C-alpha cells in the first residue's frame, strides 16, 4: 500500500511517503515490552517478534490510525526466528533449541470488529531440536510434494518437519515396536 512499517527498539511505526520526506502515520510503543527483532505482514495482520517476549500479532486499524494488539504469546521465549505458515499459524524458535507452532484462536476474528480483547496463541506443537535454530522457512523439498518446515541451526545442521500421512505414521509406529 505504499507504506513502510518499521520496528525500532520497542516502537512499531507506520510511515507514509510525503512530498519531501517520510511522514509518521502511527506509532505503538506501549504494546511491546522488549526490543522488536522481526516483523512480517500478511494481509491485515502484522506478526511482531520480540527479543525476550516471543511473538504477538497486531492489526493496523486505519479509521482510528492505531495498532491494536490482538494475539499474544503467554510464554516468554527468547526468540531467534519465526515464519508465518498461513494467515493464522506461526512457527518460531527460541535460543534454547525449542521450536513451537502456534495458532490464532478462532474467536479472535469477531473480537477485532468490536472491542478488542487480547487472546493468547493456541500452542499446537512444541519440539526440541537440540541446537539453536537461526533460520526457519516453509518450502517444498521436491515439486508436487506437500510443504514442510525447513530449519538451520548454529551448528550447521539442517532439518525438516514433515507432516506424515496416516499410512506413513502406522509404518513408523510398527518400526518403533
C-alpha positions in Angstrom: 0.0 0.0 0.0 3.0 2.3 -0.4 3.8 2.5 3.3 6.8 1.5 5.4 6.5 -0.5 8.7 9.4 -0.3 11.0 10.3 -1.7 14.4 12.9 0.4 16.1 13.7 -0.5 19.7 10.3 -1.1 21.4 8.4 1.1 19.0 6.4 -0.1 15.9 5.9 2.8 13.4 4.0 3.2 10.2 5.4 5.7 7.7 3.9 7.2 4.6 5.8 8.9 1.7 5.2 12.6 1.6 6.3 15.2 -1.0 9.7 15.8 0.6 10.1 13.3 3.4 8.7 10.3 5.2 5.7 11.1 7.4 5.0 9.1 10.5 1.4 8.0 10.4 1.1 5.8 13.5 3.2 4.6 16.4 2.7 2.0 19.1 5.3 1.8 21.9 3.2 0.5 24.8 2.3 -2.9 23.4 5.9 -4.2 23.3 7.8 -4.9 26.5 11.1 -5.8 24.8 13.1 -4.9 21.6 11.4 -5.7 18.3 13.6 -8.1 16.3 11.3 -9.1 13.4 8.2 -8.1 11.5 6.1 -10.0 8.9 2.9 -8.8 7.4 0.1 -10.9 5.8 -3.0 -9.1 4.7 -4.1 -7.1 7.7 -2.2 -8.9 10.4 1.3 -7.9 11.5 3.3 -10.5 13.3 6.0 -9.0 15.6 8.9 -10.9 17.1 10.4 -9.5 20.3 13.7 -10.3 21.8 12.6 -11.7 25.1 8.8 -12.0 24.9 8.3 -14.3 21.9 5.8 -13.1 19.3 2.5 -11.3 19.1 0.1 -10.2 16.4 -1.2 -6.7 15.9 -3.6 -5.2 13.4 -3.5 -1.7 12.0 -6.9 0.0 12.1 -6.8 2.8 9.6 -10.0 4.5 10.6 -8.6 5.2 14.1 -5.0 5.3 13.0 -3.8 2.8 15.7 -2.2 -0.6 16.1 -4.3 -2.9 18.2 -2.8 -6.0 19.9 -5.0 -9.0 19.1 -3.0 -12.1 20.0 0.0 -12.6 22.4 2.2 -15.5 23.4 1.6 -16.3 27.0 5.1 -17.8 27.4 8.1 -15.6 27.5 10.6 -17.1 25.0 13.9 -15.7 23.9 13.0 -15.7 20.2 15.5 -16.3 17.5 13.5 -16.6 14.3 10.0 -17.2 13.0 8.0 -17.9 9.9 4.3 -17.3 9.2 2.9 -20.6 7.8 -0.5 -19.2 6.9 -2.8 -16.4 8.0 -3.4 -17.9 11.4 -0.3 -20.0 12.1 3.2 -19.1 13.1 6.3 -21.3 13.8 9.1 -19.8 15.9 12.3 -20.9 17.6 14.0 -19.8 20.8 17.6 -19.5 22.0 17.4 -22.8 23.9 16.7 -25.2 20.9 12.9 -25.1 21.1 10.6 -24.8 18.1 6.9 -24.2 18.6 3.9 -23.9 16.3 1.2 -21.5 17.4 -2.2 -20.7 16.1 -4.6 -17.8 16.5 -7.8 -18.8 18.2 -11.0 -18.9 16.1 -12.8 -16.3 18.3 -10.3 -13.5 17.5 -11.9 -12.5 14.3 -15.2 -11.5 16.0 -13.4 -9.6 18.7 -11.4 -7.4 16.2 -14.6 -6.0 14.7 -15.8 -4.5 18.0 -13.8 -4.1 21.2 -10.5 -6.0 21.1 -9.8 -8.5 23.8 -6.2 -9.8 23.7 -6.1 -13.5 23.4 -3.3 -16.0 23.7 -2.0 -18.1 20.9 -3.0 -21.8 21.0 0.1 -23.9 21.1 -0.3 -26.7 18.5 3.2 -28.3 18.7 6.5 -28.0 20.5 9.8 -29.6 19.6 13.3 -29.6 21.0 15.9 -29.8 18.1 19.0 -29.8 20.3 20.6 -26.7 18.9 19.7 -23.1 18.4 17.7 -22.5 15.2 18.8 -19.4 13.3 16.6 -19.9 10.2 13.1 -21.4 9.5 11.3 -21.5 6.2 8.2 -23.1 4.7 9.1 -24.8 1.5 8.6 -27.9 -0.7 11.5 -30.4 -0.9 10.5 -31.6 -4.4 8.0 -30.4 -6.9 4.5 -31.7 -6.1 5.4 -32.7 -2.5 3.5 -31.2 0.4 5.0 -28.2 2.1 7.3 -28.8 5.1 9.2 -26.6 7.6 13.0 -26.5 7.0 15.3 -25.1 9.6 19.0 -24.4 10.0 21.0 -24.3 13.3 24.0 -22.6 14.7 26.0 -25.8 14.4 25.3 -26.0 10.7 22.7 -28.8 10.8 19.7 -28.7 8.5 16.5 -30.4 9.4 12.8 -30.6 8.3 9.5 -31.1 10.0 7.3 -33.1 7.6 3.7 -33.9 8.2 3.1 -37.7 7.9 0.1 -39.3 6.3 -1.8 -41.8 8.4 -0.3 -44.8 6.5 3.2 -43.5 7.0 2.6 -42.9 10.7 1.4 -46.5 11.1 4.6 -47.8 9.4 6.9 -45.8 11.7 4.8 -46.9 14.7 5.3 -50.5 13.8 9.0 -50.0 13.2 9.3 -48.4 16.6 7.8 -51.5 18.3 
